[in-house]
Amino acid sequence: MTNNGEEQLQDYCVDVARRAHRAASELALVTGNQKNDWLRRSARLLHERSVALAEANRVDLAAAPEYGLSEAQIDRLRLTPDRIAAIARALEEVAMLPDPVGRILESSVRPNGLEVQKVQVPLGVIFFIYESRPNVTADAAALCVKSGNAVILRGGKEAFHSSVAIAEVLAEAAADAGIPPDALQLVSTTDRAAVGYFLRLPQYISVAIPRGGEGLIRRVSEEAKMPVIKHFAGNCHVYIDKAADPDVAERLVVNSKCQRMGVCNAAESLVIHAEVAESLLPRIAGALLQRGIELRGDAAVCRLVPEAVRASEQDYLEEYLGPTISVKVAGSLDEAVEHINRCSSAHTEAIVTTDLAAAREFAARIDSSAVMINASTRFNDGGEFGLGAEIGISTDKFHARGPCGINELTSYKYVVYGSGQIRE
């Protein structure tokens, strides 16, 4: 791109961000009923425009081979009538969530008569960068605007035409519902340089949220001048304690690993207590091998499971997102916890046990966004937690942790009511 072209791109990014910043202020006056009206109008229009959405999606699907997408990636890109209906249904579900904006979190009256309120408020402008899943365009817009935030959406080039078609529906419904038009903007260029320009605009953008591969998330984290809500990887563990129920252990490991492999809350590592490894590991390994899962384990694992291959240290750090799992035999709960905290990406860990004391110790010592006790790692999800839709699962500790729904897209401020008090 020429210098003139770079200047034009930079000017475009600044203009989008400036308009979003202004719209965020205007959103403060938009009622919860207006936001819900917009969501329901959008859902109806998605149903009505399903043919046009499918046509736009076909353009993306036709271009998918030149982008080198795998079959799984192409499947995530595809919009079927059922998937369009699911997108519409998700918008209706967000409309049913309580509006967090203006909620009084705490309130007290001081001895001098001042009433001090802690009030929930939007973050402001969210720059949301995501890869080739067109449904995320609608999900992210719904969550951001419902929580009172303006959003700048920057989707992947693989889903560009699908995202444009969805964004046009949302914008049309926004105009009818009285939502500021610049509260929802889809970046109109696929030039990767645009992301860098947006990330250098903290005067307009409050927070950046990347959703996609580790490379994307690392780039955003390194370049952003504003806070970033992120997770780098989902190296999730299932620990089978010496007091585990064998049937429950097998069921939970298989579900955690196999129910859907290419997602961040799928199990990538299995840790089993040495006292039950002899009796239980061959059974669980057999269930995984039956489903085409490769096991990479330590010397004890390879002795008990001849089909397993010897694991390297790197294997215990991997997010496979496919039919491979690392396995380790631990001599104690303490050893298991130390291994998990060292190798985990702080996403989701599970323990299988009938020993309540062991479960409580595991939950207290594991440093991850979610700890499951006798439940699959696959439950670390906003919808499954009853939070509604989510914009992602954060492994940070500031500002949000775990599934990020509408409440996690807010902050708070103090509003103080007085009657003329002055400080002596």
LOMIFI-279544 format. One record per atom (N, C-alpha, C): x, y, z. Coordinates in steps of 0.001 Angstrom, whole numbers, padded with zeros to 6 digits, always signed. Layout:
<nodes>
XYZ;...
</nodes>
This chain:
<nodes>
+000847-001192+000000;+000000+000000+000000;+000886+001247+000000;+000530+002258-000774;+001289+003492-000827;+001098+004272+000454;+001963+005259+000632;+001820+006115+001814;+000457+006772+001845;-000019+007189+000654;-001345+007804+000580;-002425+006813+000990;-002251+005556+000542;-003214+004522+000921;-003195+004242+002404;-002003+004251+003004;-001886+004039+004441;-002561+005163+005216;-002376+006379+004739;-003010+007527+005391;-004528+007420+005317;-005022+006996+004157;-006475+006844+003999;-007014+005777+004947;-006284+004669+005071;-006716+003598+005970;-006691+004080+007418;-005636+004770+007790;-005549+005282+009156;-006669+006281+009437;-006939+007166+008467;-008018+008143+008634;-009365+007437+008784;-009562+006373+008013;-010805+005603+008109;-010959+005011+009512;-009894+004413+010039;-009958+003784+011362;-010239+004825+012447;-009588+005973+012360;-009821+007031+013344;-011265+007502+013274;-011797+007637+012053;-013182+008108+011895;-014174+007110+012501;-013969+005819+012240;-014842+004783+012809;-014795+004826+014332;-013591+004906+014883;-013433+004907+016341;-014034+006166+016961;-013838+007301+016313;-014386+008550+016851;-015920+008506+016857;-016501+007983+015789;-017960+007889+015732;-018495+006890+016753;-017769+005801+016972;-018175+004836+017995;-018130+005467+019378;-017123+006284+019624;-016973+006952+020919;-018145+007893+021173;-018544+008597+020152;-019699+009490+020286;-020987+008683+020500;-021111+007584+019775;-022307+006746+019912;-022397+006128+021303;-021250+005799+021912;-021262+005220+023256;-021890+006192+024243;-021613+007478+024060;-022219+008491+024933;-023722+008579+024702;-024130+008484+023449;-025560+008549+023113;-026309+007327+023635;-025630+006190+023686;-026272+004960+024171;-026696+005069+025633;-026060+005966+026369;-026414+006136+027777;-027866+006550+027956;-028453+007136+026917;-029841+007589+026987;-030820+006602+026361;-030303+005503+025836;-031163+004491+025216;-031719+003574+026304;-033003+003323+026263;-033642+002509+027298;-033435+001014+027048;-033631+000235+028099;-033575-001211+027964;-034611-001725+026989;-035797-001106+026969;-036848-001531+026031;-036421-001315+024585;-035726-000203+024321;-035240+000039+022961;-034230-001011+022533;-033316-001361+023436;-032307-002367+023098;-032963-003723+022849;-033942-004070+023668;-034637-005342+023480;-035452-005342+022194;-036049-004192+021870;-036801-004058+020617;-035873-004280+019431;-034664-003689+019520;-033685-003873+018451;-033318-005352+018284;-033082-006039+019384;-032705-007448+019311;-033816-008298+018691;-035037-008025+019080;-036159-008822+018545;-036429-008486+017075;-036302-007213+016713;-036435-006833+015294;-035346-007518+014464;-034126-007533+014995;-033014-008177+014292;-033290-009658+014089;-033806-010318+015116;-034116-011744+015010;-035156-011997+013918;-036196-011155+013879;-037230-011319+012834;-036642-011104+011441;-035812-010079+011297;-035224-009796+009990;-034278-010903+009537;-033561-011516+010465;-032684-012625+010098;-033488-013770+009496;-034642-014059+010092;-035527-015088+009520;-035984-014675+008123;-036397-013432+007987;-036945-012956+006717;-035889-012890+005618;-034645-012621+005992;-033570-012443+005002;-032698-013692+004893;-033192-014827+005302;-032348-016032+005339;-031818-016403+003952;-032597-016169+002915;-032132-016490+001554;-030964-015590+001173;-031087-014290+001437;-030006-013351+001125;-028762-013667+001954;-028951-014056+003213;-027812-014417+004055;-027107-015657+003508;-027891-016626+003053;-027307-017850+002492;-026538-017548+001208;-027043-016626+000404;-026335-016252-000832;-024997-015590-000521;-024991-014683+000455;-023737-014046+000847;-022762-015087+001392;-023279-016035+002148;-022443-017082+002713;-021842-017964+001625;-022579-018195+000549;-022060-019020-000550;-020828-018373-001190;-020806-017040-001239;-019627-016342-001773;-018409-016657-000904;-018594-016620+000404;-017485-016941+001315;-017066-018398+001184;-018031-019292+001096;-017707-020717+000985;-016944-021009-000302;-017309-020319-001393;-016632-020538-002674;-015180-020103-002610;-014897-019088-001789;-013522-018580-001671;-012706-019322-000621;-013364-020164+000163;-012685-020814+001296;-011443-021609+000899;-011459-022385-000203;-010254-023163-000549;-009014-022303-000772;-009186-021110-001344;-008007-020270-001605;-007405-019728-000313;-008191-019736+000780;-007664-019319+002072;-007049-020479+002839;-007110-021672+002279;-006509-022836+002919;-007266-023327+004136;-008586-023113+004180;-009369-023543+005334;-009524-025056+005352;-009482-025635+006548;-009723-027067+006707;-011213-027347+006601;-011550-028637+006524;-012973-029004+006465;-013714-028517+007704;-013063-028628+008868;-013701-028161+010105;-013914-026657+010077;-012955-025916+009543;-013089-024462+009456;-014175-024065+008468;-014256-024789+007365;-015312-024511+006386;-016676-024789+006994;-016763-025851+007783;-018036-026161+008430;-018448-025049+009397;-017497-024486+010159;-017820-023393+011067;-018251-022141+010313;-017772-022011+009081;-018098-020853+008247;-019500-020952+007645;-019977-022168+007461;-021224-022396+006713;-022453-021919+007488;-023365-021215+006787;-024656-020800+007343;-025764-021639+006720;-026354-022521+007509;-027502-023306+007078;-028774-022648+007614;-029942-023026+007118;-031187-022477+007686;-031274-022682+009195;-030842-023845+009669;-030878-024101+011112;-029932-023171+011864;-028774-022907+011290;-027806-022029+011966;-028277-020577+011953;-028908-020152+010877;-029469-018793+010851;-030568-018673+011905;-031388-019708+012013;-032435-019707+013044;-031821-019674+014440;-030693-020365+014619;-030022-020367+015924;-029454-018990+016254;-028937-018283+015241;-028437-016917+015463;-029580-016017+015918;-030719-016130+015240;-031891-015326+015612;-032356-015659+017024;-032354-016941+017343;-032782-017375+018679;-031847-016825+019760;-030553-016781+019456;-029581-016249+020415;-029848-014770+020699;-030236-014013+019680;-030570-012604+019885;-031794-012461+020790;-032780-013306+020582;-033975-013259+021422;-033643-013614+022872;-032704-014534+023052;-032293-014904+024413;-031571-013751+025103;-030748-013009+024359;-030081-011847+024942;-031120-010793+025338;-032166-010650+024523;-033226-009687+024839;-033903-010019+026164;-033927-011290+026542;-034590-011690+027783;-033719-011497+029020;-032437-011208+028818;-031544-011010+029968;-031824-009662+030633;-031666-009574+031941;-031852-008280+032621;-030827-007269+032119;-031263-006035+031947;-030365-004962+031513;-029459-004583+032689;-028135-004694+032528;-027251-004388+033655;-027010-002899+033867;-027271-002095+032850;-026885-000682+032896;-027750+000077+033903;-027104+000771+034816;-027816+001561+035816;-028177+000793+037069;-027850-000505+037104;-028160-001299+038292;-027331-000792+039484;-027976-000609+040632;-027273-000172+041829;-026689-001400+042518;-025371-001481+042534;-024684-002636+043110;-024588-002539+044619;-024342-001328+045114;-024263-001079+046556;-024775+000327+046822;-025291+000528+048020;-025768+001860+048391;-025636+002032+049908;-025189+003209+050314;-025080+003486+051742;-025291+004971+051978;-025695+005316+053203;-025868+006718+053589;-024821+007031+054653;-024013+008050+054367;-022966+008443+055275;-023535+009256+056447;-022781+009374+057562;-023273+010152+058711;-023650+011594+058375;-023008+012145+057334;-023327+013532+056962;-024514+013629+055998;-025157+012496+055712;-026338+012506+054873;-026091+012204+053411;-024833+012097+052992;-024544+011758+051596;-024988+010329+051301;-025688+010157+050197;-026052+008813+049738;-025059+008401+048659;-024303+007335+048918;-023257+006868+048004;-023745+005605+047308;-023851+005676+045992;-024299+004529+045208;-023188+004042+044287;-023046+002743+044203;-022131+002107+043250;-022991+001580+042100;-022831+002166+040920;-023762+001942+039820;-023058+001247+038648;-023694+000231+038092;-023138-000518+036970;-023238+000316+035695;-022121+000400+034950;-022071+001220+033736;-021351+000453+032632;-021570+000827+031366;-020849+000177+030257;-019357+000477+030301;-018590-000336+029584;-017162-000063+029441;-016912+001108+028503;-017736+001237+027465;-017594+002353+026525;-017611+001879+025090;-016431+001793+024455;-016308+001301+023079;-015481+000021+023106;-016005-001019+022496;-015319-002312+022435;-014883-002578+021007;-013595-002847+020829;-013065-003277+019537;-012953-004791+019587;-013801-005455+018807;-013897-006916+018869;-013340-007497+017579;-012264-008298+017696;-011594-008893+016547;-011806-010399+016603;-012307-010973+015525;-012637-012392+015550;-012375-013015+014194;-012369-014345+014168;-012043-015062+012948;-013319-015593+012286;-013195-016625+011465;-014217-016931+010468;-015441-017689+010979;-016200-017071+011882;-017486-017634+012289;-018530-016523+012208;-019348-016510+011164;-020258-015373+010963;-021270-015167+012082;-021634-016232+012803;-022593-016059+013898;-022050-015148+014990;-020720-015075+015107;-020115-014234+016144;-020417-012764+015894;-020609-012378+014637;-020971-010989+014320;-022231-010586+015075;-023244-011436+015024;-024507-011133+015707;-024368-011266+017219;-023697-012315+017676;-023547-012532+019126;-022828-011367+019788;-021706-010950+019198;-020910-009874+019794;-021665-008564+019790;-022326-008253+018676;-023092-007016+018603;-024194-007003+019650;-024884-008123+019802;-025990-008209+020758;-025507-007968+022179;-024430-008634+022568;-023933-008512+023939;-023394-007111+024221;-022670-006558+023260;-022073-005241+023479;-023139-004159+023602;-024064-004126+022671;-025073-003061+022690;-026052-003260+023846;-026417-004496+024148;-027306-004753+025279;-026686-004236+026579;-025358-004348+026703;-024680-003867+027904;-024295-002390+027793;-024821-001704+026785;-024646-000263+026666;-023369+000188+026000;-022664-000727+025353;-021395-000403+024712;-021556-000226+023205;-020824+000713+022632;-020663+000751+021183;-019630-000300+020806;-019767-000888+019626;-018851-001963+019239;-018358-001740+017812;-017059-001970+017646;-016434-002000+016325;-016079-003446+016047;-016697-004029+015032;-016531-005442+014717;-015538-005606+013574;-014522-006404+013817;-013551-006676+012759;-013452-008190+012591;-014245-008722+011643;-014264-010159+011414;-013176-010593+010459;-013021-011900+010307;-012023-012448+009394;-012453-012315+007952;-011468-012251+007061;-011773-012098+005634;-012533-013307+005095;-012349-014477+005737;-012999-015692+005251;-014520-015598+005331;-015030-014814+006278;-016481-014704+006479;-016988-013303+006157;-016230-012550+005363;-016524-011125+005188;-017926-010876+004638;-018305-011559+003572;-019602-011297+002951;-020757-011713+003872;-020574-012812+004590;-021597-013259+005537;-021758-012246+006665;-020627-011742+007176;-020678-010771+008267;-021310-009463+007824;-020990-009035+006603;-021602-007805+006077;-023118-007964+006005;-023590-009099+005509;-025030-009320+005383;-025715-009308+006745;-025091-009928+007739;-025666-009945+009087;-025645-008543+009683;-024529-007834+009524;-024418-006481+010086;-025438-005536+009463;-025727-005708+008185;-026731-004854+007534;-028115-005075+008146;-028437-006305+008467;-029711-006604+009137;-029756-005931+010502;-028675-006060+011261;-028628-005465+012599;-028724-003941+012526;-028078-003337+011530;-028113-001880+011390;-029503-001391+011014;-030170-002124+010152;-031540-001742+009764;-032475-001796+010975;-032356-002849+011748;-033198-002967+012940;-032846-001897+013971;-031563-001534+014060;-031135-000498+015006;-031767+000840+014669;-031810+001159+013386;-032416+002431+012971;-033888+002469+013348;-034578+001360+013183;-036008+001299+013515;-036248+001390+015020;-035276+000934+015816;-035456+000901+017275;-034903+002140+017973;-034300+003044+017212;-033759+004252+017824;-032394+004080+018456;-031656+003056+018011;-030289+002846+018474;-029365+003732+017640;-028411+004440+018242;-027487+005270+017456;-026819+004445+016362;-026832+004914+015122;-026313+004095+014013;-024848+003706+014166;-024049+004547+014802;-022622+004243+014934;-022316+003384+016157;-023354+002956+016870;-023131+002061+018013;-022687+000681+017559;-022958+000351+016307;-022613-000949+015743;-021978-000708+014381;-020666-000931+014274;-019966-000719+013012;-019114-001934+012681;-019271-002412+011459;-018434-003494+010960;-017330-002874+010101;-016087-003194+010415;-014962-002653+009647;-015074-003109+008200;-015004-002159+007275;-015310-002448+005879;-014104-002889+005064;-012954-003018+005694;-011762-003474+004985;-011222-004735+005636;-010643-005609+004811;-010000-006819+005338;-008493-006625+005482;-008014-005426+005252;-006588-005130+005388;-006159-005337+006846;-005167-006205+007047;-004712-006513+008410;-004128-005297+009110;-003638-004339+008336;-003049-003148+008946;-004086-002356+009731;-005366-002487+009363;-006421-001740+010058;-006469-002109+011532;-006241-003388+011841;-006277-003828+013236;-005250-003048+014051;-004058-002902+013499;-003013-002167+014207;-003375-000719+014456;-004022-000088+013488;-004430+001307+013671;-005475+001430+014783;-006457+000535+014787;-007480+000578+015842;-006860+000354+017219;-005885-000550+017292;-005278-000873+018585;-004459+000278+019157;-004205+001299+018341;-003451+002460+018819;-004358+003658+019087;-005632+003410+019366;-006590+004501+019581;-007267+004409+020955;-006490+004409+022031;-007104+004285+023362;-007943+005495+023750;-007761+006606+023067;-008566+007792+023377;-010023+007611+022954;-010280+006626+022073;-011644+006358+021618;-012137+004965+022016;-011232+004004+022084;-011605+002598+022318;-011242+002214+023747;-012211+001672+024473;-012027+001361+025896;-011341+000021+026121;-011662-000964+025311;-011127-002311+025517;-011124-003048+024184;-010137-003908+023983;-010078-004776+022812;-010326-006207+023251;-011097-006937+022446;-011373-008346+022756;-011078-009164+021507;-009994-009944+021500;-009730-010846+020378;-010339-012220+020631;-010915-012805+019594;-011476-014153+019712;-011033-014950+018494;-010152-015898+018724;-009622-016681+017618;-008395-017439+018036;-007482-017657+017105;-006281-018426+017371;-005287-017680+018239;-004304-018445+018739;-003330-017870+019648;-002521-016757+018990;-002249-016897+017676;-001493-015870+016975;-002207-014536+016979;-003504-014564+016714;-004309-013333+016732;-004286-012714+018127;-004493-013533+019137;-004593-013009+020497;-003258-012424+020948;-002161-013077+020584;-000853-012536+020965;-000572-011218+020256;-000959-011119+018997;-000745-009871+018277;-001502-008732+018935;-002776-008970+019240;-003587-007928+019864;-003006-007545+021227;-002619-008535+022017;-002066-008265+023353;-000799-007432+023282;+000035-007695+022278;+001306-006988+022161;+001148-005574+021610;+000149-005366+020733;+000029-004078+020051;-000960-003121+020709;-001896-003641+021483;-002982-002799+021997;-002480-001774+023002;-002968-000565+022865;-002689+000510+023825;-003804+000645+024856;-004832-000165+024721;-005933-000197+025676;-005979-001582+026334;-006729-001764+027419;-006836-003094+028032;-007364-004137+027045;-006961-005389+027247;-007380-006504+026394;-007989-007585+027270;-009169-008077+026892;-009763-009253+027545;-009489-010434+026621;-008819-011468+027155;-008294-012497+026254;-008171-013858+026938;-008006-014878+026109;-007397-016125+026564;-006534-016646+025430;-005319-017063+025790;-004387-017514+024770;-004696-018931+024294;-005059-019802+025211;-005260-021202+024845;-006154-021872+025874;-006645-023052+025509;-007485-023818+026418;-006879-025178+026688;-005754-025213+027385;-005164-026495+027781;-005842-026941+029072;-006971-027630+028927;-007816-028005+030068;-007491-029429+030530;-007577-029645+031850;-007203-030923+032460;-008396-031592+033137;-008386-032921+033111;-009253-033720+033975;-008346-034528+034898;-008550-034383+036211;-007790-035152+037197;-008688-036215+037802;-008260-037464+037711;-008987-038583+038309;-008329-038904+039650;-009029-038609+040711;-008528-038802+042062;-008590-040283+042445;-007881-040647+043503;-007890-042045+043965;-009263-042465+044457;-010127-041490+044800;-011483-041806+045264;-012523-041608+044161;-012100-041664+042894;-013034-041438+041787;-013951-042638+041578;-015187-042359+041197;-016106-043409+040743;-015683-043790+039322;-015364-045050+039045;-014844-045445+037726;-015785-045113+036572;-017082-045361+036751;-018033-045073+035670;-018104-043578+035383;-018139-042778+036437;-018181-041322+036268;-016895-040838+035613;-015768-041380+036041;-014479-040966+035490;-014420-041202+033988;-014806-042395+033548;-014774-042700+032115;-015706-041769+031340;-016921-041602+031848;-017912-040771+031151;-017437-039317+031015;-016870-038779+032099;-016472-037372+032075;-015242-037137+031206;-014283-038054+031240;-013102-037894+030389;-013505-037953+028916;-014327-038922+028551;-014751-039063+027156;-015528-037825+026700;-016428-037351+027533;-017202-036171+027149;-016318-034937+027055;-015445-034750+028045;-014577-033572+028060;-013681-033515+026834;-013201-034685+026402;-012285-034724+025263;-012994-034820+023921;-014041-035639+023841;-014554-036059+022536;-015846-035386+022090;-016590-034776+023018;-017895-034244+022622;-017767-033205+021514;-016718-032375+021613;-016372-031441+020548;-014917-031036+020756;-014052-031478+019869;-012611-031366+020131;-012016-029996+019816;-012590-029293+018859;-011957-028069+018385;-012361-026820+019132;-012665-026941+020420;-013112-025791+021204;-012217-025616+022423;-012257-024409+022988;-011288-024079+024038;-011563-024783+025359;-012790-025290+025594;-013062-025964+026872;-013047-027489+026753;-012500-028000+025658;-012295-029445+025533;-011042-029841+026321;-011073-031019+026936;-009914-031489+027708;-008763-031840+026773;-007564-031390+027129;-006363-031709+026357;-005384-032554+027160;-005655-032696+028469;-004722-033441+029316;-005486-034212+030392;-005027-035417+030650;-005607-036282+031674;-004534-036583+032720;-004880-036400+033994;-003984-036725+035108;-004715-037735+035987;-004048-038807+036356;-004706-039863+037139;-003829-040243+038328;-004469-040460+039470;-003755-040825+040695;-003161-042225+040542;-001938-042385+041019;-001222-043648+040863;-001955-044831+041485;-002712-044588+042569;-003380-045700+043259;-004494-046332+042429;-005033-045593+041441;-006104-046160+040609;-005676-046297+039153;-004444-045896+038838;-003997-045947+037440;-004006-047377+036902;-003545-048327+037720;-003458-049718+037270;-004820-050262+036857;-005843-049979+037631;-007166-050539+037373;-008002-049689+036416;-007789-048369+036444;-008717-047477+035750;-008174-046916+034435;-006867-046692+034355;-006334-046058+033147;-006536-046904+031891;-006277-048237+031919;-006517-049015+030697;-007969-048920+030221;-008910-048872+031148;-010328-048761+030771;-010607-047424+030077;-010146-046333+030674;-010392-045012+030106;-009628-044845+028800;-008386-045332+028773;-007598-045262+027542;-008287-046021+026414;-008853-047192+026742;-009568-047965+025726;-010740-047198+025138;-011478-046495+026007;-012615-045701+025533;-012146-044573+024618;-011008-043963+024948;-010473-042883+024104;-009930-043446+022787;-009194-044575+022862;-008644-045178+021652;-009750-045611+020698;-010843-046103+021249;-012000-046479+020420;-012512-045314+019607;-012350-044125+020138;-012829-042909+019467;-011738-042212+018675;-010634-042922+018448;-009583-042394+017586;-008657-041397+018238;-008593-041394+019586;-007743-040438+020292;-006348-041029+020507;-005312-040292+020159;-003933-040689+020430;-003556-040260+021842;-002920-041156+022592;-002486-040851+023956;-000981-040629+023984;-000558-039549+024609;+000867-039267+024796;+001113-039182+026293;+001900-040107+026831;+002014-040194+028276;+003420-040405+028778;+003540-040421+030104;+004833-040660+030742;+005121-042168+030759;+006223-042555+031415;+006633-043965+031409;+005566-044866+032012;+004911-044417+033091;+003881-045230+033727;+002690-045424+032803;+002325-044384+032080;+001203-044482+031133;+001547-045460+030018;+002741-045355+029466;+003143-046226+028364;+003224-047692+028798;+003545-047915+030069;+003568-049294+030586;+002163-049869+030683;+001209-049033+031112;-000168-049501+031295;-000979-049507+030009;-000591-048659+029064;-001325-048543+027794;-000318-048696+026662;-000147-049905+026118;+000864-050133+025082;+000706-049238+023857;-000505-048815+023557;-000739-047980+022367;-000278-046540+022558;-000022-046126+023795;+000390-044750+024074;+001812-044513+023588;+002107-043271+023226;+003464-042888+022845;+004044-042013+023949;+005352-041984+024050;+005996-041238+025126;+005818-039736+024900;+005387-039048+025928;+005129-037610+025833;+006395-036814+026086;+006506-035690+025391;+007567-034724+025688;+007006-033695+026668;+007880-032857+027203;+007395-031785+028085;+006444-030867+027338;+006720-030617+026058;+005869-029740+025261;+004475-030328+025111;+004370-031654+025045;+003047-032289+024900;+002121-031906+026038;+002668-031725+027238;+001827-031377+028385;+001392-029915+028375;+001947-029133+027464;+001589-027707+027365;+000669-027420+026183;+000413-028429+025349;-000275-028213+024080;-001785-028068+024223;-002363-027200+023389;-003802-027195+023132;-003972-027876+021778;-004372-029145+021773;-004373-029932+020548;-005530-029575+019615;-006686-029303+020190;-007888-029000+019387;-008167-030115+018377;-007843-031336+018758;-008029-032475+017874;-007853-033773+018635;-007699-034902+017914;-007730-036233+018536;-006424-036661+019200;-005923-035844+020112;-004715-036183+020887;-004923-035693+022312;-004432-036464+023286;-004515-036040+024682;-003224-036448+025389;-002712-035586+026250;-001552-035939+027068;-002051-036581+028358;-001268-037514+028897;-001689-038267+030086;-000508-038367+031047;-000797-038179+032342;+000250-038271+033360;-000285-039019+034571;+000546-039871+035158;+000222-040518+036422;+000863-039704+037537;+000048-039298+038525;+000528-038482+039643;+000492-039306+040928;+001524-039168+041747;+001600-039946+042972;+000708-039447+044083;+000183-038231+043947;-000646-037652+045002;-001468-036510+044432;-002446-036062+045201;-003219-034876+044823;-002294-033671+044706;-001359-033568+045629;-000422-032449+045623;+000376-032415+044321;+000866-033574+043893;+001636-033651+042649;+000753-033299+041444;-000494-033755+041476;-001421-033450+040380;-001674-031949+040267;-001912-031311+041411;-002177-029868+041409;-000967-029101+040900;+000231-029483+041354;+001448-028794+040909;+001631-028944+039400;+001397-030146+038876;+001534-030377+037438;+000514-029542+036656;-000727-029545+037109;-001768-028815+036387;-001500-027316+036406;-001177-026772+037553;-000908-025331+037622;+000313-024931+036793;+001263-025841+036643;+002449-025544+035839;+002150-025593+034342;+001311-026532+033926;+001097-026768+032492;-000180-026143+031945;-001113-025835+032821;-002424-025350+032384;-002338-023959+031782;-003324-023634+030935;-003471-022273+030412;-004455-021471+031249;-004827-021999+032417;-005724-021318+033374;-007129-021149+032838;-007560-022109+032044;-008916-022055+031465;-009906-022859+032302;-009854-024188+032207;-010807-025054+032903;-010121-026334+033353;-010330-026704+034611;-009800-027971+035124;-010918-028701+035870;-010900-030028+035821;-011934-030832+036476;-011296-031889+037365;-011985-032202+038458;-011591-033310+039319;-012746-034298+039387;-012409-035577+039335;-013397-036635+039517;-013080-037326+040831;-013967-037215+041802;-013701-037784+043122;-014990-037895+043931;-015006-038841+044869;-016098-038913+045846;-015655-038360+047197;-014426-037875+047255;-013844-037340+048493;-014044-035827+048515;-014967-035342+049353;-015291-033915+049391;-014081-033080+049800;-013268-033567+050717;-012082-032817+051152;-011104-032650+049992;-010920-033717+049204;-010033-033629+048038;-010581-032646+047008;-011894-032678+046812;-012520-031763+045858;-012321-030316+046283;-012517-030060+047572;-012371-028691+048070;-010920-028221+047975;-009972-029096+048279;-008559-028710+048174;-008197-028415+046722;-008659-029254+045809;-008397-029057+044385;-008963-027714+043926;-010209-027433+044295;-010857-026181+043880;-010139-024967+044449;-009638-025079+045679;-008966-023950+046312;-007597-023682+045704;-006896-024726+045298;-005500-024568+044874;-005317-024395+043368;-006288-024837+042584;-006159-024717+041130;-006400-023263+040711;-005480-022721+039922;-005528-021306+039549;-006043-021160+038122;-007323-021478+037916;-007926-021384+036589;-009261-020664+036671;-009792-020288+035509;-011024-019496+035495;-012234-020301+035949;-012177-021625+035801;-013286-022473+036251;-012747-023812+036722;-013302-024313+037806;-012960-025637+038337;-014239-026462+038396;-014220-027617+037745;-015371-028511+037719;-015153-029665+038688;-016144-029944+039507;-016087-031078+040430;-017109-032101+039952;-016615-033224+039473;-017466-034299+038935;-018380-033792+037820;-017808-032974+036935;-018547-032467+035776;-017559-032228+034645;-018045-032297+033424;-017212-032147+032234;-016652-030734+032107;-015443-030635+031558;-014863-029317+031279;-015693-028546+030261;-016475-029246+029477;-017265-028608+028413;-018347-027673+028947;-018577-027698+030253;-019604-026825+030830;-019115-025403+031081;-017816-025129+030903;-017352-023750+031090;-017770-022933+029876;-018982-022406+029963;-019623-021733+028837;-020702-020828+029413;-020823-019640+028849;-021798-018683+029377;-023206-019213+029413;-023627-019855+028320;-024981-020405+028278;-025189-021497+029297;-024191-022390+029436;-024305-023500+030388;-024281-023015+031832;-023636-021877+032090;-023605-021309+033439;-024833-020453+033740;-025731-020328+032775;-026926-019520+032986;-026672-018031+032860;-025551-017664+032214;-025213-016246+032055;-025737-015677+030748;-026353-016516+029925;-026746-016077+028597;-025584-016274+027645;-025637-015587+026514;-024551-015694+025536;-023270-015103+026116;-022161-015408+025462;-020871-014890+025925;-020088-014343+024745;-019158-013449+025042;-018301-012898+023996;-016962-013612+023972;-016739-014494+024923;-015498-015250+025031;-015299-015717+026465;-014244-016485+026683;-013903-016965+028023;-012524-016426+028370;-012473-015580+029375;-011231-014910+029737;-010438-015740+030741;-009139-015860+030496;-008256-016491+031461;-007451-015443+032234;-007763-014174+032013;-007164-013095+032804;-007819-013040+034183;-007237-012237+035062;-007866-011976+036357;-008417-010563+036426;-007978-009698+035549;-008494-008339+035425;-008864-008118+033966;-009982-007598+033601;-011072-007109+034426;-012105-008220+034628;-012127-009184+033733;-013122-010253+033790;-012411-011598+033757;-013073-012628+034295;-012513-013976+034307;-013610-014980+034011;-013303-015975+033181;-014304-016967+032814;-015203-016451+031700;-016397-017044+031542;-017292-016614+030473;-017647-015132+030611;-017521-014387+029515;-017788-012943+029526;-019121-012664+028846;-020124-012408+029655;-021438-012036+029141;-021672-010552+029336;-022941-010155+029418;-023223-008720+029471;-022718-008079+030759;-022731-008790+031867;-022241-008193+033110;-020735-007957+033065;-020004-008854+032387;-018559-008702+032291;-018166-007604+031312;-019118-007113+030523;-018855-005997+029610;-019241-004664+030237;-019331-004660+031554;-019627-003435+032287;-018564-003188+033351;-018563-001970+033875;-017758-001604+035030;-018717-000938+036025;-018219-000035+036824;-019103+000693+037724;-018535+002077+037980;-019382+002955+038445;-018934+004257+038921;-019745+004595+040166;-019243+005556+040911;-019942+005992+042117;-020759+007244+041808;-022013+007206+042208;-022902+008363+042086;-023304+008766+043508;-023053+010012+043848;-023265+010484+045224;-024342+011575+045228;-025376+011362+046037;-026466+012337+046177;-026282+013123+047477;-026285+014424+047352;-026150+015263+048533;-027251+016301+048584;-027204+017103+049646;-028192+018202+049796;-027467+019480+050205;-026278+019690+049566;-025514+020885+049849;-024355+020674+050795;-023996+019422+051132;-022907+019163+052063;-021570+019679+051516;-020740+020203+052377;-019378+020562+052035;-018431+019860+053006;-017201+019634+052527;-016237+018934+053376;-015506+019936+054254;-015539+019692+055563;-014886+020599+056513;-013394+020312+056578;
</nodes>
